[in-house]
Amino acid sequence: MKVTLSLKFLTVTILALLLTNCRSGPLPEPTAIAEQPTSSPTATATPTPTATSTPTITPTPTHTPTPTITPTPTPHPMEPFTIEGLRERDYPGGTINIRSVLTTTATFTRYYIDYPSDNLTITGIMQIPPGDGPFPVVVLNHGYIPQSRYWSGADTWRAAEYLNAHGYLTLSSDFRTWGQSDSGDNFFRSGLLLDALNLVGSVGSIPQADPNRIGMWGHSMGGGVTTKAITVDPRIKAAVLYAPVSAYDPEVIDRWGAGIRRETEERLVAAYADAVYSPTFLERTSPINYLEFVTAPVQIHIGTADTSTPPEWSANLNKALIKADREVEYFVYQGQGHAFEGESWRLFMERVTDFFDRHLGSGF
């Protein structure tokens, strides 16, 4: 074993001498990595990176679709005359102007008046009981009478006098184009509604009136005005419908026509002609579809022999009000036509006065 180790040692020594003699220079020094302890790095051991030594990561672009721009539809020119459109308006009225004193009795003084409505001057009748008030107010809306035969107070004077005797101040508009009122647009007969509601807005200018106690009474066409009014204006605290026209506009138009006024601007005439024969649009002008907005209690009166406003129109409105959970009273008068007479008239007005007493407070 010793011999073998000696021979290996001799061989390694000879090889080392041979390698040393073959080099032209000295052996290189060991590298710093082999000699330098890893536990004590110097400040210069890690080179300072340059700005270009960190690669720039370019994010993959995300495709963003171009948004589709939906154009805002242009409102129909008749939109302001839908129930929603009418509910968006204000009806401030203005000052009631007394043009003249017509008569004085033991139960009322009758005045000929005018007031502003929708940039028009509307005439009418005001009747005030004796005393200082403030009295509850009833706005009376007349039915259709040809303008050539109409006079201020026509169709409302009997009811006005009855109510005056029970302590109510009454106001009766002539409506646009009737009496000495200015003419004006009346699309879907809403011009009459504007005049009625601006008269409501004018009540505050009457010293003897209580603007917080306003009722409305309407006959025939005026009943239709009243029906629309209670879907639009909560200032009306109680409403009487006397043989009213239908609360569904297509039935009114089928019976009496569209009533387009040709003197208005052509653009509106064309728009009205388009809308008035559109079943879809007429749904939006019909108060029977908006009874959820009614806050006033309603009383309906109809005669079984009425050939002007079919009794089923009143019956249908009564059913619709009940379905909408509104407060309604419904009275049918056997054998009575479009205008009640005799005992039926007296009973009718007794019921009307009792109704207003309960909901507006007695005049006396």
Secondary structure, 3 states (H helix, E strand, C coil): CHHHHHHHHHHHHHHHHHHHHHCCCCCCCCCHHHHCCCCCCCCCCCCCCCCCCCCCCCCCCCCCCCCCCCCCCCCCCCHHHCHHHHHCCCCCCCCCEEEEEEEECCCCEEEEEEEEECCEEEEEEEEECCCCCCEEEEEEECCCCCHHHCCCCCCCHHHHHHHHCCCCEEEEECCCCCCCCCCCCCHHHHHHHHHHHHHHHHHHHCCCEEEEEEEEEEECHHHHHHHHHHHHCCCEEEEEEECCCCCCHHHHHHHHCCCCCCCCCHHHHHHHHHHCCCHHHHHCCCHHHHHHHCCCCEEEEEECCCCCCCHHHHHHHHHHHHHCCCCEEEEEECCCCCCCCHHHHHHHHHHHHHHHHHHHCCCC
